[in-house]
Amino acid sequence: MKRIGIIGAGRFGSVLAESLCEAGVEVTVVDRDRTAVRNLMELGARAVEGDATQARTLEDAGFAECDVAVVAVGSNIEVSTMATANCKEIGVPSVVSKATSELHGKILKRIGADSVIYPDRDSAHRLARTLASKGSIDLLELSEGFTIAEIDVLEDWRGKTLAEADIRRKTGITVLCLRRLADNPEKPREVVMPGPDEMLRPEDKLIVFGSTKQLDELG
């Protein structure tokens, strides 16, 4: 089961935690507010009262074992940046941090955030779907209801050509390109524009276009 850690139980963090719990994801939340912590525990999350600017707090809460950490505190830049840095320090594989401005986002990227989001309440639900999905990694909403996403190669598609997988007819999504591991593991993934005879490898990442509903159904 996927483990997601959330720092901050404000409006965005609470909606995200609730959505993830409903999706069957194991959720751990850290917040200073005792009432918010208690409310999230009632929803099924593992919630801990504590100060996320202290790396020890996150370690004690089990964040080092999380697959993803979401720093959902945006209004307090100091807490946001310190919590992001602490998550990276204790070895969380992927850190998603909430920003309130472009400058804030640049700072978060500089200190190690893997992804930066500029969310409102509705995007908390979208982020929950992304994190809970087995394949979808990153979303770019082009217009309401339509998205470009990076997804894993599903088990049914592995070892098949793009034509054999017949992804567009079966799912409605369009494969735009794929990102493939380079021969030299030290180098970034290579972008491949696949033809119908391109064999899909298990470790490939597909960049696809489709409706939010179609992408949700892949999970």
Secondary structure as GFF3:
##gff-version 3
##sequence-region A 1 219
A	DSSP	beta_strand	3	7	.	.	.	ID=ss1
A	DSSP	alpha_helix	11	22	.	.	.	ID=ss2
A	DSSP	beta_strand	26	31	.	.	.	ID=ss3
A	DSSP	alpha_helix	34	42	.	.	.	ID=ss4
A	DSSP	beta_strand	46	49	.	.	.	ID=ss5
A	DSSP	alpha_helix	55	61	.	.	.	ID=ss6
A	DSSP	three_ten_helix	63	65	.	.	.	ID=ss7
A	DSSP	beta_strand	68	71	.	.	.	ID=ss8
A	DSSP	alpha_helix	77	89	.	.	.	ID=ss9
A	DSSP	beta_strand	94	98	.	.	.	ID=ss10
A	DSSP	alpha_helix	102	110	.	.	.	ID=ss11
A	DSSP	beta_strand	115	117	.	.	.	ID=ss12
A	DSSP	alpha_helix	121	132	.	.	.	ID=ss13
A	DSSP	beta_strand	138	143	.	.	.	ID=ss14
A	DSSP	beta_strand	146	152	.	.	.	ID=ss15
A	DSSP	three_ten_helix	155	157	.	.	.	ID=ss16
A	DSSP	alpha_helix	162	165	.	.	.	ID=ss17
A	DSSP	alpha_helix	167	171	.	.	.	ID=ss18
A	DSSP	beta_strand	174	180	.	.	.	ID=ss19
A	DSSP	beta_strand	190	192	.	.	.	ID=ss20
A	DSSP	beta_strand	205	211	.	.	.	ID=ss21
A	DSSP	alpha_helix	212	218	.	.	.	ID=ss22
###
